[in-house]
Amino acid sequence: MTYAQKRPHYLKQNPLAQSLHEDFYRNNPGARRAIKDTGLPFASVEEFMPEDLRKRSKLYCQLADHIWSPSRLSANTC
């Protein structure tokens, strides 16, 4: 299947896969709030071209940096 054919099925997957589809951002205030709070450049991808792959790879690195940020982790310790 092509990306265009698979894309609607991503809405039934985990949030990272769902974020490839524009419907993920509709009626999803939690996702919009998380994007606003973190500043991570989540966006739907209509056609997965080489530049989209580069942007998505960069997003994953930024997401990992955010998740494992020492300042974020130490702020949440008991």
Biopython code that builds the backbone (N, CA, C, O; Angstrom):
import numpy as np
from Bio.PDB.StructureBuilder import StructureBuilder

atoms = [
    (1, "MET", "N", (0.842, -1.187, 0.000)),
    (1, "MET", "CA", (0.000, 0.000, 0.000)),
    (1, "MET", "C", (0.884, 1.247, 0.000)),
    (1, "MET", "O", (1.994, 1.246, 0.533)),
    (2, "THR", "N", (0.372, 2.287, -0.598)),
    (2, "THR", "CA", (1.098, 3.557, -0.591)),
    (2, "THR", "C", (0.863, 4.267, 0.739)),
    (2, "THR", "O", (-0.020, 3.892, 1.511)),
    (3, "TYR", "N", (1.652, 5.277, 0.987)),
    (3, "TYR", "CA", (1.484, 6.062, 2.205)),
    (3, "TYR", "C", (0.076, 6.647, 2.253)),
    (3, "TYR", "O", (-0.570, 6.623, 3.301)),
    (4, "ALA", "N", (-0.399, 7.170, 1.135)),
    (4, "ALA", "CA", (-1.739, 7.760, 1.074)),
    (4, "ALA", "C", (-2.815, 6.737, 1.439)),
    (4, "ALA", "O", (-3.807, 7.086, 2.079)),
    (5, "GLN", "N", (-2.630, 5.499, 1.044)),
    (5, "GLN", "CA", (-3.599, 4.453, 1.363)),
    (5, "GLN", "C", (-3.519, 4.046, 2.840)),
    (5, "GLN", "O", (-4.543, 3.739, 3.451)),
    (6, "LYS", "N", (-2.327, 4.043, 3.408)),
    (6, "LYS", "CA", (-2.131, 3.626, 4.799)),
    (6, "LYS", "C", (-2.499, 4.727, 5.797)),
    (6, "LYS", "O", (-2.881, 4.446, 6.933)),
    (7, "ARG", "N", (-2.380, 5.972, 5.361)),
    (7, "ARG", "CA", (-2.519, 7.114, 6.259)),
    (7, "ARG", "C", (-3.800, 7.107, 7.097)),
    (7, "ARG", "O", (-3.714, 7.363, 8.298)),
    (8, "PRO", "N", (-4.981, 6.830, 6.536)),
    (8, "PRO", "CA", (-6.189, 6.799, 7.368)),
    (8, "PRO", "C", (-6.123, 5.745, 8.474)),
    (8, "PRO", "O", (-6.718, 5.931, 9.536)),
    (9, "HIS", "N", (-5.420, 4.660, 8.244)),
    (9, "HIS", "CA", (-5.304, 3.597, 9.243)),
    (9, "HIS", "C", (-4.431, 4.021, 10.426)),
    (9, "HIS", "O", (-4.541, 3.454, 11.513)),
    (10, "TYR", "N", (-3.574, 5.005, 10.217)),
    (10, "TYR", "CA", (-2.717, 5.480, 11.303)),
    (10, "TYR", "C", (-3.535, 6.076, 12.444)),
    (10, "TYR", "O", (-3.069, 6.115, 13.583)),
    (11, "LEU", "N", (-4.750, 6.541, 12.154)),
    (11, "LEU", "CA", (-5.596, 7.105, 13.203)),
    (11, "LEU", "C", (-6.004, 6.063, 14.233)),
    (11, "LEU", "O", (-6.458, 6.419, 15.321)),
    (12, "LYS", "N", (-5.850, 4.791, 13.913)),
    (12, "LYS", "CA", (-6.199, 3.704, 14.838)),
    (12, "LYS", "C", (-4.980, 3.210, 15.609)),
    (12, "LYS", "O", (-5.077, 2.260, 16.386)),
    (13, "GLN", "N", (-3.837, 3.852, 15.398)),
    (13, "GLN", "CA", (-2.587, 3.424, 16.007)),
    (13, "GLN", "C", (-2.237, 4.306, 17.210)),
    (13, "GLN", "O", (-3.091, 5.024, 17.729)),
    (14, "ASN", "N", (-0.998, 4.246, 17.639)),
    (14, "ASN", "CA", (-0.525, 5.044, 18.771)),
    (14, "ASN", "C", (-0.493, 6.532, 18.394)),
    (14, "ASN", "O", (-0.527, 6.863, 17.209)),
    (15, "PRO", "N", (-0.427, 7.428, 19.380)),
    (15, "PRO", "CA", (-0.461, 8.868, 19.092)),
    (15, "PRO", "C", (0.647, 9.346, 18.152)),
    (15, "PRO", "O", (0.435, 10.280, 17.379)),
    (16, "LEU", "N", (1.798, 8.732, 18.207)),
    (16, "LEU", "CA", (2.869, 9.154, 17.306)),
    (16, "LEU", "C", (2.478, 8.883, 15.856)),
    (16, "LEU", "O", (2.708, 9.726, 14.990)),
    (17, "ALA", "N", (1.897, 7.733, 15.583)),
    (17, "ALA", "CA", (1.414, 7.423, 14.233)),
    (17, "ALA", "C", (0.200, 8.285, 13.902)),
    (17, "ALA", "O", (0.080, 8.779, 12.781)),
    (18, "GLN", "N", (-0.695, 8.468, 14.860)),
    (18, "GLN", "CA", (-1.890, 9.280, 14.631)),
    (18, "GLN", "C", (-1.525, 10.702, 14.231)),
    (18, "GLN", "O", (-2.241, 11.334, 13.454)),
    (19, "SER", "N", (-0.419, 11.203, 14.754)),
    (19, "SER", "CA", (-0.038, 12.594, 14.492)),
    (19, "SER", "C", (0.326, 12.839, 13.028)),
    (19, "SER", "O", (0.493, 13.990, 12.625)),
    (20, "LEU", "N", (0.450, 11.785, 12.228)),
    (20, "LEU", "CA", (0.691, 11.968, 10.799)),
    (20, "LEU", "C", (-0.566, 12.435, 10.068)),
    (20, "LEU", "O", (-0.478, 12.952, 8.955)),
    (21, "HIS", "N", (-1.718, 12.259, 10.678)),
    (21, "HIS", "CA", (-3.001, 12.588, 10.045)),
    (21, "HIS", "C", (-3.581, 13.858, 10.667)),
    (21, "HIS", "O", (-3.534, 14.039, 11.884)),
    (22, "GLU", "N", (-4.123, 14.728, 9.827)),
    (22, "GLU", "CA", (-4.648, 16.005, 10.323)),
    (22, "GLU", "C", (-5.821, 15.838, 11.290)),
    (22, "GLU", "O", (-6.048, 16.706, 12.133)),
    (23, "ASP", "N", (-6.562, 14.750, 11.183)),
    (23, "ASP", "CA", (-7.692, 14.546, 12.092)),
    (23, "ASP", "C", (-7.251, 14.342, 13.544)),
    (23, "ASP", "O", (-8.043, 14.536, 14.465)),
    (24, "PHE", "N", (-6.011, 13.957, 13.745)),
    (24, "PHE", "CA", (-5.489, 13.785, 15.104)),
    (24, "PHE", "C", (-5.563, 15.096, 15.884)),
    (24, "PHE", "O", (-5.770, 15.089, 17.098)),
    (25, "TYR", "N", (-5.396, 16.205, 15.197)),
    (25, "TYR", "CA", (-5.326, 17.508, 15.843)),
    (25, "TYR", "C", (-6.700, 18.131, 16.066)),
    (25, "TYR", "O", (-6.836, 19.078, 16.841)),
    (26, "ARG", "N", (-7.720, 17.600, 15.387)),
    (26, "ARG", "CA", (-9.088, 18.096, 15.550)),
    (26, "ARG", "C", (-9.691, 17.482, 16.811)),
    (26, "ARG", "O", (-9.515, 16.293, 17.075)),
    (27, "ASN", "N", (-10.383, 18.278, 17.567)),
    (27, "ASN", "CA", (-11.064, 17.793, 18.778)),
    (27, "ASN", "C", (-10.132, 17.004, 19.692)),
    (27, "ASN", "O", (-10.546, 16.023, 20.310)),
    (28, "ASN", "N", (-8.886, 17.431, 19.776)),
    (28, "ASN", "CA", (-7.909, 16.766, 20.625)),
    (28, "ASN", "C", (-7.163, 17.835, 21.420)),
    (28, "ASN", "O", (-5.991, 18.104, 21.156)),
    (29, "PRO", "N", (-7.840, 18.443, 22.393)),
    (29, "PRO", "CA", (-7.205, 19.537, 23.129)),
    (29, "PRO", "C", (-5.955, 19.108, 23.882)),
    (29, "PRO", "O", (-5.050, 19.918, 24.082)),
    (30, "GLY", "N", (-5.887, 17.848, 24.304)),
    (30, "GLY", "CA", (-4.691, 17.378, 24.996)),
    (30, "GLY", "C", (-3.475, 17.406, 24.097)),
    (30, "GLY", "O", (-2.393, 17.812, 24.520)),
    (31, "ALA", "N", (-3.643, 16.982, 22.872)),
    (31, "ALA", "CA", (-2.527, 17.003, 21.916)),
    (31, "ALA", "C", (-2.120, 18.434, 21.601)),
    (31, "ALA", "O", (-0.933, 18.759, 21.575)),
    (32, "ARG", "N", (-3.104, 19.281, 21.362)),
    (32, "ARG", "CA", (-2.781, 20.684, 21.049)),
    (32, "ARG", "C", (-2.088, 21.359, 22.221)),
    (32, "ARG", "O", (-1.164, 22.148, 22.021)),
    (33, "ARG", "N", (-2.520, 21.060, 23.439)),
    (33, "ARG", "CA", (-1.891, 21.641, 24.631)),
    (33, "ARG", "C", (-0.453, 21.146, 24.776)),
    (33, "ARG", "O", (0.446, 21.930, 25.081)),
    (34, "ALA", "N", (-0.235, 19.854, 24.559)),
    (34, "ALA", "CA", (1.120, 19.297, 24.665)),
    (34, "ALA", "C", (2.049, 19.920, 23.630)),
    (34, "ALA", "O", (3.211, 20.204, 23.922)),
    (35, "ILE", "N", (1.543, 20.126, 22.436)),
    (35, "ILE", "CA", (2.360, 20.746, 21.390)),
    (35, "ILE", "C", (2.696, 22.177, 21.781)),
    (35, "ILE", "O", (3.831, 22.625, 21.617)),
    (36, "LYS", "N", (1.706, 22.889, 22.299)),
    (36, "LYS", "CA", (1.942, 24.272, 22.724)),
    (36, "LYS", "C", (2.935, 24.320, 23.882)),
    (36, "LYS", "O", (3.850, 25.144, 23.880)),
    (37, "ASP", "N", (2.763, 23.447, 24.865)),
    (37, "ASP", "CA", (3.619, 23.445, 26.052)),
    (37, "ASP", "C", (5.063, 23.055, 25.736)),
    (37, "ASP", "O", (5.998, 23.617, 26.306)),
    (38, "THR", "N", (5.244, 22.096, 24.831)),
    (38, "THR", "CA", (6.594, 21.617, 24.530)),
    (38, "THR", "C", (7.265, 22.378, 23.395)),
    (38, "THR", "O", (8.491, 22.440, 23.315)),
    (39, "GLY", "N", (6.446, 22.956, 22.519)),
    (39, "GLY", "CA", (7.005, 23.638, 21.357)),
    (39, "GLY", "C", (7.488, 22.674, 20.275)),
    (39, "GLY", "O", (8.127, 23.089, 19.308)),
    (40, "LEU", "N", (7.182, 21.390, 20.442)),
    (40, "LEU", "CA", (7.611, 20.411, 19.450)),
    (40, "LEU", "C", (6.796, 20.589, 18.169)),
    (40, "LEU", "O", (5.579, 20.764, 18.224)),
    (41, "PRO", "N", (7.467, 20.545, 17.017)),
    (41, "PRO", "CA", (6.800, 20.855, 15.748)),
    (41, "PRO", "C", (6.007, 19.688, 15.145)),
    (41, "PRO", "O", (6.265, 19.274, 14.015)),
    (42, "PHE", "N", (5.050, 19.168, 15.901)),
    (42, "PHE", "CA", (4.189, 18.118, 15.359)),
    (42, "PHE", "C", (3.319, 18.711, 14.261)),
    (42, "PHE", "O", (2.829, 19.834, 14.382)),
    (43, "ALA", "N", (3.133, 17.958, 13.200)),
    (43, "ALA", "CA", (2.280, 18.384, 12.091)),
    (43, "ALA", "C", (1.894, 17.156, 11.283)),
    (43, "ALA", "O", (2.640, 16.179, 11.211)),
    (44, "SER", "N", (0.716, 17.226, 10.677)),
    (44, "SER", "CA", (0.306, 16.125, 9.815)),
    (44, "SER", "C", (1.167, 16.127, 8.550)),
    (44, "SER", "O", (1.767, 17.138, 8.188)),
    (45, "VAL", "N", (1.209, 14.990, 7.903)),
    (45, "VAL", "CA", (2.015, 14.846, 6.684)),
    (45, "VAL", "C", (1.121, 14.231, 5.611)),
    (45, "VAL", "O", (0.732, 13.066, 5.698)),
    (46, "GLU", "N", (0.805, 15.031, 4.603)),
    (46, "GLU", "CA", (-0.103, 14.552, 3.560)),
    (46, "GLU", "C", (0.600, 13.598, 2.601)),
    (46, "GLU", "O", (0.056, 12.546, 2.265)),
    (47, "GLU", "N", (1.784, 13.951, 2.165)),
    (47, "GLU", "CA", (2.588, 13.093, 1.293)),
    (47, "GLU", "C", (3.947, 12.947, 1.956)),
    (47, "GLU", "O", (4.573, 13.944, 2.317)),
    (48, "PHE", "N", (4.402, 11.734, 2.116)),
    (48, "PHE", "CA", (5.668, 11.515, 2.817)),
    (48, "PHE", "C", (6.815, 11.571, 1.820)),
    (48, "PHE", "O", (7.210, 10.558, 1.242)),
    (49, "MET", "N", (7.338, 12.773, 1.633)),
    (49, "MET", "CA", (8.439, 13.019, 0.708)),
    (49, "MET", "C", (9.755, 13.035, 1.501)),
    (49, "MET", "O", (9.732, 13.044, 2.732)),
    (50, "PRO", "N", (10.896, 13.040, 0.808)),
    (50, "PRO", "CA", (12.180, 13.039, 1.531)),
    (50, "PRO", "C", (12.304, 14.163, 2.567)),
    (50, "PRO", "O", (12.839, 13.939, 3.653)),
    (51, "GLU", "N", (11.822, 15.358, 2.249)),
    (51, "GLU", "CA", (11.900, 16.457, 3.213)),
    (51, "GLU", "C", (11.023, 16.176, 4.437)),
    (51, "GLU", "O", (11.378, 16.544, 5.557)),
    (52, "ASP", "N", (9.881, 15.526, 4.221)),
    (52, "ASP", "CA", (9.015, 15.146, 5.338)),
    (52, "ASP", "C", (9.715, 14.137, 6.235)),
    (52, "ASP", "O", (9.588, 14.202, 7.458)),
    (53, "LEU", "N", (10.440, 13.220, 5.651)),
    (53, "LEU", "CA", (11.195, 12.230, 6.421)),
    (53, "LEU", "C", (12.256, 12.924, 7.272)),
    (53, "LEU", "O", (12.436, 12.578, 8.440)),
    (54, "ARG", "N", (12.956, 13.896, 6.699)),
    (54, "ARG", "CA", (13.963, 14.644, 7.462)),
    (54, "ARG", "C", (13.315, 15.399, 8.626)),
    (54, "ARG", "O", (13.835, 15.391, 9.742)),
    (55, "LYS", "N", (12.175, 16.052, 8.360)),
    (55, "LYS", "CA", (11.485, 16.791, 9.418)),
    (55, "LYS", "C", (11.002, 15.849, 10.516)),
    (55, "LYS", "O", (11.108, 16.166, 11.701)),
    (56, "ARG", "N", (10.480, 14.711, 10.129)),
    (56, "ARG", "CA", (9.966, 13.751, 11.110)),
    (56, "ARG", "C", (11.107, 13.184, 11.950)),
    (56, "ARG", "O", (10.965, 13.001, 13.159)),
    (57, "SER", "N", (12.233, 12.908, 11.305)),
    (57, "SER", "CA", (13.405, 12.410, 12.038)),
    (57, "SER", "C", (13.875, 13.441, 13.056)),
    (57, "SER", "O", (14.210, 13.095, 14.188)),
    (58, "LYS", "N", (13.898, 14.706, 12.649)),
    (58, "LYS", "CA", (14.300, 15.775, 13.558)),
    (58, "LYS", "C", (13.311, 15.879, 14.717)),
    (58, "LYS", "O", (13.715, 16.068, 15.864)),
    (59, "LEU", "N", (12.015, 15.754, 14.421)),
    (59, "LEU", "CA", (10.991, 15.783, 15.462)),
    (59, "LEU", "C", (11.221, 14.672, 16.475)),
    (59, "LEU", "O", (11.122, 14.908, 17.679)),
    (60, "TYR", "N", (11.528, 13.460, 16.009)),
    (60, "TYR", "CA", (11.755, 12.337, 16.925)),
    (60, "TYR", "C", (12.957, 12.610, 17.827)),
    (60, "TYR", "O", (12.931, 12.275, 19.012)),
    (61, "CYS", "N", (13.997, 13.209, 17.282)),
    (61, "CYS", "CA", (15.165, 13.556, 18.104)),
    (61, "CYS", "C", (14.791, 14.618, 19.141)),
    (61, "CYS", "O", (15.212, 14.535, 20.294)),
    (62, "GLN", "N", (14.007, 15.608, 18.736)),
    (62, "GLN", "CA", (13.569, 16.642, 19.666)),
    (62, "GLN", "C", (12.656, 16.054, 20.749)),
    (62, "GLN", "O", (12.723, 16.451, 21.912)),
    (63, "LEU", "N", (11.819, 15.120, 20.358)),
    (63, "LEU", "CA", (10.938, 14.463, 21.318)),
    (63, "LEU", "C", (11.752, 13.678, 22.341)),
    (63, "LEU", "O", (11.474, 13.740, 23.539)),
    (64, "ALA", "N", (12.756, 12.942, 21.872)),
    (64, "ALA", "CA", (13.624, 12.188, 22.785)),
    (64, "ALA", "C", (14.373, 13.143, 23.720)),
    (64, "ALA", "O", (14.491, 12.879, 24.917)),
    (65, "ASP", "N", (14.877, 14.248, 23.171)),
    (65, "ASP", "CA", (15.560, 15.242, 24.015)),
    (65, "ASP", "C", (14.619, 15.776, 25.095)),
    (65, "ASP", "O", (15.024, 15.953, 26.244)),
    (66, "HIS", "N", (13.375, 16.029, 24.726)),
    (66, "HIS", "CA", (12.408, 16.535, 25.702)),
    (66, "HIS", "C", (12.112, 15.481, 26.773)),
    (66, "HIS", "O", (12.117, 15.781, 27.967)),
    (67, "ILE", "N", (11.857, 14.260, 26.340)),
    (67, "ILE", "CA", (11.510, 13.198, 27.285)),
    (67, "ILE", "C", (12.641, 12.946, 28.278)),
    (67, "ILE", "O", (12.398, 12.767, 29.471)),
    (68, "TRP", "N", (13.870, 12.933, 27.783)),
    (68, "TRP", "CA", (15.012, 12.590, 28.632)),
    (68, "TRP", "C", (15.791, 13.800, 29.115)),
    (68, "TRP", "O", (16.928, 13.659, 29.567)),
    (69, "SER", "N", (15.204, 14.984, 29.030)),
    (69, "SER", "CA", (15.862, 16.199, 29.482)),
    (69, "SER", "C", (16.151, 16.114, 30.983)),
    (69, "SER", "O", (15.232, 15.912, 31.776)),
    (70, "PRO", "N", (17.411, 16.265, 31.378)),
    (70, "PRO", "CA", (17.728, 16.203, 32.813)),
    (70, "PRO", "C", (16.952, 17.246, 33.630)),
    (70, "PRO", "O", (16.533, 16.954, 34.750)),
    (71, "SER", "N", (16.761, 18.427, 33.101)),
    (71, "SER", "CA", (16.030, 19.435, 33.867)),
    (71, "SER", "C", (14.565, 19.047, 34.036)),
    (71, "SER", "O", (13.981, 19.292, 35.091)),
    (72, "ARG", "N", (13.971, 18.449, 33.022)),
    (72, "ARG", "CA", (12.582, 18.008, 33.131)),
    (72, "ARG", "C", (12.475, 16.844, 34.111)),
    (72, "ARG", "O", (11.542, 16.785, 34.912)),
    (73, "LEU", "N", (13.420, 15.929, 34.048)),
    (73, "LEU", "CA", (13.397, 14.761, 34.918)),
    (73, "LEU", "C", (13.648, 15.148, 36.371)),
    (73, "LEU", "O", (12.992, 14.625, 37.272)),
    (74, "SER", "N", (14.581, 16.049, 36.606)),
    (74, "SER", "CA", (14.879, 16.431, 37.986)),
    (74, "SER", "C", (13.761, 17.286, 38.584)),
    (74, "SER", "O", (13.592, 17.316, 39.803)),
    (75, "ALA", "N", (13.002, 17.977, 37.741)),
    (75, "ALA", "CA", (11.892, 18.790, 38.232)),
    (75, "ALA", "C", (10.734, 17.914, 38.713)),
    (75, "ALA", "O", (9.892, 18.366, 39.488)),
    (76, "ASN", "N", (10.694, 16.676, 38.259)),
    (76, "ASN", "CA", (9.593, 15.769, 38.607)),
    (76, "ASN", "C", (9.987, 14.714, 39.643)),
    (76, "ASN", "O", (9.275, 13.725, 39.812)),
    (77, "THR", "N", (11.097, 14.908, 40.328)),
    (77, "THR", "CA", (11.506, 13.931, 41.336)),
    (77, "THR", "C", (10.807, 14.193, 42.647)),
    (77, "THR", "O", (10.361, 15.309, 42.916)),
    (78, "CYS", "N", (10.716, 13.161, 43.461)),
    (78, "CYS", "CA", (10.056, 13.288, 44.777)),
    (78, "CYS", "C", (10.992, 13.903, 45.801)),
    (78, "CYS", "O", (10.609, 14.085, 46.957)),
]
sb = StructureBuilder()
sb.init_structure("model")
sb.init_model(0)
sb.init_chain("A")
sb.init_seg("    ")
for serial, (resi, resn, name, xyz) in enumerate(atoms, 1):
    if name == "N":
        sb.init_residue(resn, " ", resi, " ")
    sb.init_atom(name, np.array(xyz, "f"), 0.0, 1.0, " ", f" {name:<3s}", serial, name[0])
structure = sb.get_structure()
